[in-house]
């Protein structure tokens, strides 16, 4: 059946993965399907993803883990440390699947994307949405909610309703006002905490009330985005799909330590690891860097010890994405800011002044050195992609890694490595 329409009325879908991190963990562990599950943030700090079952027993989003420990134990909740390598890979698979429905797609976050459906016949839109949902589930194993309307803001509203709908798909085109009357102002896309307070202070508590506010008041009391949000709630598209991914201007990699670090050696290992990760990221984006910042700090909440925080920025003579070169420079920077006698909680690096690698400035000796570097980095990236992250590393990164984040509940699944995939035994 053809869904293609000649009359291209604006239609946009928001596809949102349901409890995404939890869903990723369930992919490789069917035993926890329909069981209460939560995923924790870095260092097992707080709850960042919950299954429907976990929500029902009262576990709140953002709740510190130590506060819900008893509730978790009492209700046999399955706990997982965050595994962003896994979530990132599954996200890429979901987005690739969505591209099979439209070439106009805006990846909004790791688990959300706006998709242009203006080419779809009006009467087929909802059916098309169900097909999207079904294919994503079949090809990736991830359940989704699909909200469709004629503006991005209204598609967000539709998606919110779809999450509570049995079909998981809502095409919001009729009785929009009724939906907006039951939609709290704080839940409207583009309305942050401060703006929400302003609206409530002025008696605007629902999306419907915001939709019907006077243009003069909006212009006087809010900003351009606020005015666009109002127009979008009225069904007038004002916020375009950002279909072209803008390349990053900087790349930061940092982590809090699983336990405090005192020695320079351990800090060197962590900074080296962060350098390697950051360099790989910008190479994948086809970028090079001209500046590197190294920073370290102790805990600002430790009242028993002196606080220390410092950073240094080093500009490179020639832009590069060579891991070995960046590590060498980072080590020099770390030695400049390191102070003995402090217990450090966090360290990281920032690569800035990023440019496209195809327009790299050259000097007399660059061509030979650059070719050698590119060949080596390409070989390292290929090997790590095939055999698992850090299959090839450098000695400076260490092997102990006792400084790394707490991941006491990690599923240790890495879809880039056969060694870390779950093993299934048959009899």
C-alpha positions in Angstrom: 0.0 0.0 0.0 1.3 3.5 -0.9 1.3 6.1 1.8 2.7 8.9 -0.4 0.6 12.1 -0.6 0.8 14.7 -3.3 -0.8 17.3 -1.0 2.1 17.9 1.5 0.5 19.3 4.6 2.9 19.7 7.5 3.0 16.6 9.7 5.8 15.7 12.2 6.2 12.7 14.4 8.1 12.5 17.7 9.3 8.9 18.3 10.4 8.4 21.9 11.9 5.2 23.2 10.1 3.9 26.3 12.3 3.7 29.5 15.2 3.6 27.0 18.1 2.5 29.3 15.9 -0.1 30.9 14.7 -1.4 27.5 18.3 -1.7 26.4 19.2 -3.9 29.5 16.1 -6.0 28.9 17.2 -6.8 25.3 19.9 -9.1 26.6 18.1 -10.3 29.8 14.6 -11.5 29.1 14.2 -12.6 32.7 13.7 -9.0 33.8 10.9 -8.3 31.4 7.8 -7.2 33.3 9.9 -6.9 36.5 10.8 -3.7 38.3 14.1 -2.4 36.9 16.1 0.8 37.4 19.3 2.2 35.9 21.6 4.3 37.9 23.7 7.3 36.8 27.5 7.6 36.8 29.1 6.1 40.0 25.7 4.5 40.8 24.6 7.9 42.1 20.9 8.3 41.3 18.0 6.8 39.3 18.0 7.9 35.6 15.7 5.3 34.1 12.7 3.3 35.5 10.5 0.5 34.2 6.7 0.9 34.6 6.8 -1.6 37.4 9.5 0.4 39.3 7.4 3.6 38.9 4.4 1.8 40.4 6.2 0.9 43.6 7.2 4.6 44.2 10.7 5.0 42.8 11.1 8.5 41.5 13.3 9.8 38.7 16.5 11.4 39.9 16.2 9.9 43.4 19.6 9.2 45.0 20.2 5.5 45.1 21.0 5.4 48.9 17.5 6.8 49.5 15.7 4.0 47.7 18.0 1.1 48.7 15.5 -0.3 51.2 12.6 0.1 48.7 14.7 -1.7 46.1 15.5 -4.6 48.4 12.0 -5.0 49.7 10.5 -5.2 46.2 13.3 -7.2 44.5 14.0 -4.4 42.1 16.7 -5.2 39.5 19.5 -2.6 39.5 21.9 -1.7 36.7 24.8 0.7 36.5 24.6 2.9 33.4 26.3 1.4 30.3 26.5 4.2 27.8 28.4 2.3 25.2 25.5 -0.1 24.9 22.8 2.6 25.0 24.7 4.6 22.3 24.9 1.6 20.0 21.2 0.7 20.4 20.3 4.4 19.8 22.2 4.4 16.5 20.3 1.3 15.4 16.9 2.9 16.3 17.8 6.1 14.4 19.0 4.1 11.4 15.6 2.3 11.4 13.7 5.6 11.5 15.6 6.8 8.5 14.0 4.1 6.5 10.7 6.0 6.8 11.9 9.5 6.0 15.1 11.2 4.9 14.1 14.2 7.1 14.9 13.3 10.6 16.1 15.3 13.6 17.9 13.3 16.3 16.8 15.2 19.4 18.4 13.1 22.1 19.7 9.5 22.6 16.2 8.2 22.7 14.1 10.8 20.8 13.8 11.9 17.2 11.5 14.1 15.2 10.5 12.6 11.8 8.9 14.6 8.9 5.8 12.8 7.7 4.5 15.5 5.4 4.7 13.0 2.5 2.2 10.7 4.0 -1.5 10.7 3.0 -3.7 12.3 5.7 -5.9 9.1 6.1 -2.8 6.9 6.4 -0.8 8.9 9.0 -1.9 6.9 12.1 -1.4 3.6 10.3 2.1 4.8 9.2 2.9 5.7 12.8 1.9 2.2 13.9 4.2 0.8 11.2 7.1 2.9 12.5 6.5 1.6 16.0 6.3 -2.0 14.8 9.4 -1.9 12.7 11.5 -0.3 15.4 10.4 -3.0 17.9 11.0 -5.8 15.3 14.4 -4.5 14.1 15.9 -3.3 17.4 13.7 -4.7 20.2 13.0 -1.3 21.7 9.4 -0.3 22.4 8.5 3.3 21.5 5.7 5.9 21.7 4.8 7.8 18.6 3.1 11.3 18.8 2.1 13.0 15.5 0.8 16.5 14.8 1.4 19.4 12.5 4.0 21.1 14.7 6.9 19.9 16.8 5.4 21.2 20.0 2.0 19.6 19.4 3.8 16.3 18.5 5.4 16.4 21.9 2.0 16.7 23.5 0.7 13.9 21.3 3.7 11.7 22.4 2.9 12.3 26.0 -0.7 11.1 25.4 0.6 8.1 23.3 2.6 6.8 26.3 -0.6 6.3 28.1 -2.4 4.9 25.1 -2.6 1.1 24.5 -1.7 1.5 20.8 1.3 3.7 21.6 0.5 6.0 18.6 -1.5 9.2 18.6 -2.2 11.5 15.7 -3.3 14.7 17.3 -5.4 16.6 14.7 -8.9 16.8 16.3 -10.1 17.9 19.7 -6.6 19.4 20.3 -8.0 21.9 22.8 -9.3 19.1 25.0 -5.9 17.6 25.2 -4.3 21.0 25.9 -6.7 21.7 28.8 -5.4 18.6 30.6 -1.7 19.4 29.8 0.1 21.2 32.6 2.2 24.2 31.6 5.4 22.7 33.1 5.2 19.8 30.7 5.1 21.9 27.5 8.1 21.5 25.3 10.3 24.6 25.5 8.9 25.8 28.8 11.6 25.6 31.5 11.4 26.0 35.2 11.8 29.8 35.2 9.3 30.4 32.4 6.9 28.0 34.0 7.0 30.0 37.3 6.3 33.2 35.3 3.3 31.6 33.6 1.8 30.2 36.8 2.3 33.5 38.6 0.2 35.1 35.8 -2.6 32.5 36.0 -1.4 30.4 33.1 -1.4 26.8 34.3 -2.3 24.7 31.2 -1.1 24.5 27.6 -4.6 25.6 26.5 -4.4 28.9 28.5 -1.0 29.5 27.0 -2.3 28.9 23.5 -5.0 31.6 24.0 -2.8 34.2 25.7 -2.6 37.6 23.9 0.3 38.1 21.4 1.2 41.5 23.1 1.6 39.8 26.5 3.8 37.1 25.1 6.1 39.6 23.3 6.3 41.7 26.4 6.8 39.0 29.0 8.8 36.2 27.2 11.5 35.7 24.5 11.4 34.6 20.9 11.2 30.9 21.8 8.2 31.7 24.1 6.4 33.4 21.2 7.2 30.4 18.9 5.9 27.9 21.5 2.5 29.8 21.6 2.3 29.8 17.8 3.1 26.1 17.6 0.3 25.3 20.2 -2.0 27.2 17.8 -1.0 24.8 15.1 1.3 27.2 13.2 4.7 25.6 12.5 7.5 27.9 13.7 10.3 25.5 14.8 11.9 23.8 11.9 13.4 20.3 11.9 17.2 20.4 12.3 17.9 17.7 9.8 21.6 18.6 9.4 23.7 17.6 12.3 25.9 20.4 13.4 29.4 19.3 14.2 30.5 19.8 17.8 32.7 22.9 18.7 34.3 21.1 21.6 34.6 17.6 23.1 34.7 17.0 26.8 35.4 13.7 28.5 35.5 13.6 32.3 34.5 11.2 35.1 34.2 11.2 38.8 36.4 8.5 40.4 34.9 5.5 42.1 37.2 6.2 45.0 39.4 9.2 45.8 42.7 9.4 43.9 45.9 10.9 45.4 48.8 9.7 43.3 49.9 11.4 40.1 50.2 8.0 38.4 46.5 7.3 38.8 45.6 10.7 37.5 47.8 10.1 34.5 46.0 6.9 33.8 42.6 8.6 33.9 43.6 11.6 31.8 45.2 9.2 29.3 42.0 7.2 29.1 39.9 10.3 28.6 42.3 11.6 25.9 42.0 8.3 24.0 38.2 8.4 24.2 38.0 12.1 23.1 40.4 11.6 20.2 38.4 8.7 18.9 35.2 10.8 19.1 36.5 13.6 17.1 38.1 11.3 14.5 34.7 9.6 14.1 33.3 13.1 13.4 36.1 13.9 10.9 37.5 16.6 13.1 40.8 17.8 14.5 41.7 19.9 17.6 43.9 22.9 18.1 43.6 23.2 21.9 43.4 20.9 24.9 42.3 21.7 28.4 43.2 19.4 31.4 41.3 19.8 34.7 41.3 18.1 38.1 39.4 18.8 41.3 38.8 17.5 44.8 35.3 17.1 46.3 33.7 20.5 47.2 31.6 18.6 49.8 34.4 17.1 51.8 34.5 19.3 54.8 37.4 17.3 56.3 39.9 18.1 53.5 41.1 21.2 51.7 39.4 22.0 48.4 41.6 22.2 45.3 40.6 22.7 41.7 42.8 23.7 38.7 43.0 23.5 35.0 45.4 24.4 32.2 44.9 25.0 28.5 47.5 24.2 25.9 47.3 25.4 22.2 48.8 23.0 19.7 51.2 24.2 17.0 49.3 22.1 14.4 45.7 20.8 14.7 45.5 17.0 15.2 43.4 14.0 16.3 46.4 11.8 17.0 45.8 10.0 20.3 49.5 9.6 21.1 50.2 13.3 20.4 47.3 14.5 22.5 48.2 12.2 25.4 51.8 13.5 25.4 50.6 17.1 25.6 48.0 16.3 28.3 50.6 14.7 30.5 52.7 17.9 30.4 49.6 19.9 31.4 48.7 17.5 34.2 52.1 17.8 35.8 51.7 21.6 35.8 48.5 21.6 37.9 48.9 18.5 40.0 49.5 19.0 43.7 50.6 16.3 46.1 48.6 15.7 49.3 45.1 16.1 47.9 42.5 13.5 47.3 41.0 14.1 43.9 37.4 13.3 43.0 37.3 14.2 39.3 39.5 14.7 36.3 38.9 15.3 32.6 40.0 16.9 29.3 38.4 19.3 26.8 39.3 19.3 23.1 38.4 22.7 21.7 39.0 24.8 18.5 37.7 21.9 16.5 37.8 22.1 12.7 37.2 19.7 9.8 40.1 17.4 9.2 39.8 18.0 5.5 40.9 21.6 5.8 43.9 21.1 8.1 46.6 23.6 7.8 49.9 22.1 6.6 53.6 22.9 7.0 56.7 21.6 5.2 56.9 18.4 7.3 53.2 17.7 7.9 52.3 15.5 4.9 54.7 12.7 5.8 53.9 12.8 9.5 50.2 13.2 9.0 49.9 10.2 6.7 51.7 8.0 9.2 49.4 9.3 12.0 46.2 8.8 10.0 47.2 5.2 9.1 48.0 4.3 12.7 44.9 5.9 14.1 42.7 4.2 11.4 44.2 0.8 12.3 43.6 1.4 16.0 40.0 2.5 15.5 39.3 -0.4 13.2 40.7 -3.0 15.6 38.9 -1.5 18.6 35.6 -1.5 16.7 36.1 -5.1 15.7 37.4 -6.6 18.9 36.0 -4.3 21.6 36.7 -1.0 23.2 40.4 -0.6 24.3 41.5 -3.9 22.5 44.4 -1.7 21.6 45.5 1.0 24.0 48.7 2.5 25.3 50.6 1.6 28.5 50.0 5.1 30.0 46.3 4.2 30.4 47.2 1.4 32.9 45.5 -1.9 33.5 44.4 -1.7 37.1 41.9 1.1 36.6 40.9 1.1 40.3 40.2 4.8 39.9 37.3 4.2 37.5 33.6 4.9 38.2 31.7 2.6 40.5 29.7 0.2 38.5 28.7 -2.4 41.0 25.6 -3.4 39.1 27.0 -3.3 35.5 25.6 -5.8 33.0 29.0 -5.6 31.3 27.4 -5.9 27.9 29.3 -4.3 25.0 27.8 -4.9 21.6 31.2 -3.9 20.0 32.8 -7.0 21.5 31.9 -10.6 21.2 33.6 -11.2 24.6 31.1 -9.1 26.4 27.9 -10.4 24.8 25.7 -12.7 26.9 26.4 -16.4 26.4 23.5 -18.8 25.8 24.0 -22.5 26.4 21.8 -25.2 24.9 21.5 -28.8 26.0 
